[in-house]
């Protein structure tokens, strides 16, 4: 199974918003991690490099901007070789 690493954080101060306190933000992070994690696991289950037998590592970084009040998500993919990187990207981008 692929290794999935999450790194979620808050950038800046949260506005005085009665609907978004730290508890709610932590819930948002947890739900986002669960949803993204399940999707990646489903797409990459049993995917290993044919040449090296390695599995990919996917790092998902989430940054909630207190000033912009938005959550930005980015992905970083680590693989053993470029050919496997292309295969992982193709699999993640496939609509299914």
Z-matrix of the N, CA and C atoms (Angstrom, degrees):
N
C 1 1.439
C 2 1.530 1 108.82
N 3 1.295 2 115.94 1 142.68
C 4 1.455 3 121.88 2 179.42
C 5 1.523 4 110.54 3 -64.16
N 6 1.306 5 115.41 4 149.99
C 7 1.454 6 120.81 5 176.51
C 8 1.529 7 107.38 6 -92.12
N 9 1.332 8 116.11 7 126.97
C 10 1.459 9 121.47 8 179.12
C 11 1.522 10 107.95 9 -118.87
N 12 1.327 11 115.89 10 124.43
C 13 1.457 12 122.75 11 -179.66
C 14 1.522 13 108.21 12 -115.95
N 15 1.320 14 116.85 13 133.01
C 16 1.466 15 121.60 14 177.97
C 17 1.514 16 109.71 15 -112.71
N 18 1.322 17 115.75 16 138.48
C 19 1.463 18 122.44 17 176.52
C 20 1.526 19 106.89 18 -136.13
N 21 1.330 20 116.66 19 94.23
C 22 1.460 21 121.86 20 -177.95
C 23 1.527 22 109.12 21 -110.59
N 24 1.337 23 116.06 22 141.49
C 25 1.455 24 120.49 23 -177.41
C 26 1.526 25 109.34 24 -154.33
N 27 1.314 26 115.44 25 167.96
C 28 1.464 27 123.25 26 176.21
C 29 1.511 28 108.17 27 -109.09
N 30 1.322 29 115.41 28 133.00
C 31 1.465 30 121.20 29 177.26
C 32 1.528 31 107.89 30 -108.88
N 33 1.314 32 116.20 31 124.94
C 34 1.464 33 119.91 32 -179.18
C 35 1.517 34 111.33 33 79.94
N 36 1.315 35 115.01 34 -178.89
C 37 1.458 36 121.15 35 -178.49
C 38 1.520 37 110.39 36 -89.73
N 39 1.324 38 114.71 37 147.06
C 40 1.457 39 119.65 38 175.43
C 41 1.525 40 108.85 39 -77.09
N 42 1.316 41 115.78 40 140.44
C 43 1.461 42 120.06 41 175.25
C 44 1.521 43 109.32 42 -68.32
N 45 1.311 44 115.74 43 158.76
C 46 1.461 45 120.22 44 176.21
C 47 1.525 46 107.70 45 -72.40
N 48 1.311 47 115.26 46 84.24
C 49 1.462 48 121.81 47 -176.01
C 50 1.528 49 107.96 48 -118.95
N 51 1.328 50 117.29 49 117.33
C 52 1.468 51 118.58 50 -178.20
C 53 1.528 52 113.74 51 -65.72
N 54 1.335 53 117.38 52 -14.91
C 55 1.457 54 120.64 53 -177.89
C 56 1.530 55 113.14 54 -96.65
N 57 1.319 56 117.47 55 -12.58
C 58 1.467 57 119.81 56 -177.54
C 59 1.524 58 109.88 57 -131.89
N 60 1.315 59 116.17 58 84.26
C 61 1.453 60 121.03 59 173.61
C 62 1.529 61 107.89 60 -98.61
N 63 1.317 62 117.74 61 -177.43
C 64 1.460 63 121.58 62 -176.66
C 65 1.528 64 111.83 63 -63.14
N 66 1.316 65 117.41 64 -35.74
C 67 1.465 66 120.72 65 179.02
C 68 1.524 67 110.12 66 -64.98
N 69 1.324 68 116.89 67 -45.01
C 70 1.462 69 121.20 68 179.18
C 71 1.511 70 110.75 69 -65.41
N 72 1.329 71 117.19 70 -39.59
C 73 1.456 72 121.22 71 178.24
C 74 1.531 73 110.87 72 -64.10
N 75 1.325 74 116.89 73 -41.05
C 76 1.473 75 120.11 74 176.91
C 77 1.521 76 110.60 75 -63.40
N 78 1.321 77 117.74 76 -37.80
C 79 1.464 78 121.79 77 176.10
C 80 1.529 79 110.07 78 -64.23
N 81 1.328 80 117.07 79 -43.39
C 82 1.468 81 121.65 80 176.42
C 83 1.520 82 110.52 81 -57.87
N 84 1.332 83 116.89 82 -45.92
C 85 1.463 84 121.08 83 178.19
C 86 1.529 85 110.68 84 -60.94
N 87 1.320 86 117.32 85 -46.55
C 88 1.470 87 121.29 86 -177.81
C 89 1.519 88 111.26 87 -62.21
N 90 1.324 89 117.38 88 -44.86
C 91 1.460 90 120.92 89 179.82
C 92 1.524 91 111.60 90 -65.81
N 93 1.330 92 116.58 91 -38.77
C 94 1.464 93 121.19 92 178.78
C 95 1.521 94 110.14 93 -65.70
N 96 1.322 95 117.28 94 -44.55
C 97 1.464 96 121.32 95 178.18
C 98 1.526 97 111.04 96 -60.93
N 99 1.322 98 116.63 97 -43.62
C 100 1.464 99 120.02 98 -179.08
C 101 1.528 100 110.89 99 -64.03
N 102 1.307 101 116.72 100 -46.27
C 103 1.458 102 121.17 101 -178.36
C 104 1.529 103 111.84 102 -63.84
N 105 1.313 104 116.88 103 -49.32
C 106 1.463 105 120.82 104 179.86
C 107 1.524 106 110.31 105 -65.22
N 108 1.331 107 116.27 106 -44.20
C 109 1.465 108 120.55 107 -178.84
C 110 1.516 109 112.49 108 -59.45
N 111 1.329 110 117.40 109 -44.25
C 112 1.471 111 120.41 110 179.44
C 113 1.524 112 111.40 111 -63.66
N 114 1.330 113 116.28 112 -40.94
C 115 1.463 114 119.78 113 179.53
C 116 1.517 115 112.10 114 -63.49
N 117 1.328 116 116.23 115 -43.60
C 118 1.462 117 120.20 116 179.71
C 119 1.520 118 110.61 117 -67.36
N 120 1.324 119 116.79 118 -44.32
C 121 1.465 120 119.96 119 178.94
C 122 1.523 121 111.51 120 -59.40
N 123 1.334 122 116.61 121 -41.56
C 124 1.464 123 120.63 122 179.94
C 125 1.520 124 110.69 123 -63.64
N 126 1.330 125 116.82 124 -44.32
C 127 1.467 126 120.06 125 -177.24
C 128 1.526 127 112.71 126 -72.59
N 129 1.325 128 116.89 127 -36.07
C 130 1.466 129 119.64 128 -173.36
C 131 1.526 130 113.78 129 -102.95
N 132 1.333 131 117.58 130 9.24
C 133 1.461 132 118.65 131 -179.33
C 134 1.527 133 109.64 132 -60.13
N 135 1.303 134 115.05 133 132.63
C 136 1.472 135 123.15 134 178.29
C 137 1.527 136 113.96 135 64.51
N 138 1.330 137 118.72 136 17.27
C 139 1.462 138 120.91 137 177.76
C 140 1.529 139 108.78 138 -91.69
N 141 1.336 140 115.58 139 114.83
C 142 1.460 141 121.31 140 177.08
C 143 1.522 142 108.54 141 -131.85
N 144 1.313 143 115.72 142 157.42
C 145 1.460 144 121.57 143 178.14
C 146 1.529 145 109.02 144 -66.82
N 147 1.317 146 115.50 145 126.49
C 148 1.468 147 120.35 146 -178.92
C 149 1.522 148 111.47 147 -64.03
N 150 1.326 149 117.18 148 -31.14
C 151 1.464 150 120.67 149 -177.00
C 152 1.523 151 113.15 150 -86.79
N 153 1.340 152 116.87 151 -40.36
C 154 1.469 153 120.40 152 -172.65
C 155 1.528 154 114.11 153 -109.06
N 156 1.328 155 117.62 154 -11.79
C 157 1.462 156 120.71 155 -179.68
C 158 1.521 157 114.09 156 71.40
N 159 1.324 158 117.67 157 12.69
C 160 1.467 159 122.38 158 -178.33
C 161 1.524 160 110.94 159 -88.88
N 162 1.321 161 115.84 160 158.04
C 163 1.452 162 122.13 161 174.80
C 164 1.527 163 108.79 162 -108.38
N 165 1.327 164 117.68 163 156.19
C 166 1.462 165 119.31 164 179.79
C 167 1.528 166 111.57 165 -78.11
N 168 1.316 167 115.08 166 157.36
C 169 1.459 168 121.77 167 169.98
C 170 1.522 169 106.82 168 -115.32
N 171 1.323 170 115.61 169 126.55
C 172 1.451 171 121.77 170 -179.21
C 173 1.526 172 107.66 171 -112.57
N 174 1.318 173 116.98 172 121.99
C 175 1.463 174 122.06 173 176.16
C 176 1.520 175 107.88 174 -107.73
N 177 1.318 176 115.92 175 122.83
C 178 1.457 177 121.81 176 179.60
C 179 1.516 178 107.58 177 -111.14
N 180 1.318 179 114.56 178 121.31
C 181 1.454 180 121.15 179 179.83
C 182 1.521 181 108.32 180 -108.21
N 183 1.307 182 115.72 181 127.92
C 184 1.458 183 121.33 182 176.78
C 185 1.508 184 109.25 183 -122.17
N 186 1.324 185 116.01 184 128.49
C 187 1.460 186 120.71 185 178.95
C 188 1.523 187 108.36 186 -125.91
N 189 1.323 188 115.33 187 117.45
C 190 1.456 189 119.58 188 175.59
C 191 1.520 190 107.43 189 -91.62
N 192 1.321 191 115.86 190 121.26
C 193 1.465 192 121.59 191 179.01
C 194 1.522 193 108.52 192 -90.70
N 195 1.331 194 114.91 193 115.67
C 196 1.458 195 119.75 194 178.59
C 197 1.512 196 112.32 195 -64.89
N 198 1.327 197 117.12 196 -36.73
C 199 1.464 198 119.93 197 -178.36
C 200 1.521 199 112.29 198 -74.45
N 201 1.330 200 117.67 199 -38.31
C 202 1.465 201 121.36 200 -179.79
C 203 1.527 202 112.18 201 -89.79
N 204 1.325 203 116.46 202 -13.22
C 205 1.460 204 122.97 203 -177.38
C 206 1.524 205 112.08 204 53.50
N 207 1.345 206 115.28 205 51.11
C 208 1.462 207 120.09 206 177.90
C 209 1.517 208 109.74 207 -145.84
N 210 1.331 209 115.13 208 156.11
C 211 1.460 210 122.66 209 179.64
C 212 1.518 211 108.39 210 -108.71
N 213 1.315 212 117.19 211 119.09
C 214 1.461 213 122.49 212 177.43
C 215 1.521 214 108.40 213 -102.52
N 216 1.333 215 115.59 214 131.64
C 217 1.461 216 122.51 215 -179.25
C 218 1.521 217 108.70 216 -116.53
N 219 1.338 218 115.94 217 135.56
C 220 1.462 219 120.02 218 173.65
C 221 1.526 220 108.62 219 -135.09
N 222 1.333 221 114.65 220 156.34
C 223 1.457 222 121.67 221 -177.94
C 224 1.520 223 109.35 222 -119.26
N 225 1.314 224 115.82 223 146.04
C 226 1.459 225 121.98 224 171.70
C 227 1.527 226 106.24 225 -133.25
N 228 1.324 227 116.57 226 129.49
C 229 1.461 228 121.59 227 -176.68
C 230 1.525 229 109.08 228 -114.88
N 231 1.317 230 116.10 229 126.50
C 232 1.467 231 122.00 230 175.16
C 233 1.523 232 108.32 231 -112.19
N 234 1.334 233 115.97 232 129.51
C 235 1.462 234 121.59 233 176.79
C 236 1.523 235 109.05 234 -136.98
N 237 1.314 236 114.87 235 169.67
C 238 1.459 237 120.83 236 -178.17
C 239 1.529 238 112.76 237 -76.69
N 240 1.343 239 117.39 238 -22.77
C 241 1.462 240 120.24 239 -178.09
C 242 1.535 241 110.48 240 -156.15
N 243 1.306 242 116.30 241 164.41
C 244 1.460 243 121.64 242 -177.27
C 245 1.536 244 112.58 243 -67.65
N 246 1.311 245 117.63 244 -35.40
C 247 1.463 246 120.13 245 179.80
C 248 1.528 247 110.05 246 -63.68
N 249 1.321 248 116.51 247 -42.66
C 250 1.461 249 120.03 248 178.41
C 251 1.529 250 110.40 249 -68.98
N 252 1.327 251 117.72 250 -34.71
C 253 1.465 252 121.63 251 176.40
C 254 1.525 253 109.85 252 -57.54
N 255 1.323 254 116.77 253 -45.99
C 256 1.463 255 121.33 254 179.56
C 257 1.526 256 110.74 255 -61.91
N 258 1.330 257 116.87 256 -39.56
C 259 1.463 258 121.28 257 179.69
C 260 1.529 259 110.60 258 -65.97
N 261 1.329 260 117.09 259 -42.18
C 262 1.465 261 121.40 260 179.72
C 263 1.530 262 110.08 261 -64.32
N 264 1.331 263 117.24 262 -45.61
C 265 1.457 264 121.03 263 179.59
C 266 1.527 265 110.50 264 -61.68
N 267 1.323 266 116.67 265 -44.70
C 268 1.470 267 120.75 266 178.80
C 269 1.523 268 110.43 267 -60.06
N 270 1.313 269 117.44 268 -41.95
C 271 1.463 270 121.90 269 -179.14
C 272 1.525 271 110.87 270 -67.48
N 273 1.325 272 117.08 271 -43.08
C 274 1.466 273 120.17 272 179.12
C 275 1.523 274 112.07 273 -65.78
N 276 1.314 275 116.96 274 -34.71
C 277 1.468 276 120.98 275 -178.01
C 278 1.528 277 113.74 276 -81.91
N 279 1.327 278 116.49 277 -12.78
C 280 1.467 279 120.09 278 -179.25
C 281 1.525 280 110.32 279 -65.49
N 282 1.315 281 114.98 280 138.90
C 283 1.451 282 120.42 281 178.62
C 284 1.529 283 107.48 282 -90.56
N 285 1.324 284 114.71 283 111.55
C 286 1.466 285 121.04 284 176.30
C 287 1.489 286 111.44 285 -167.80
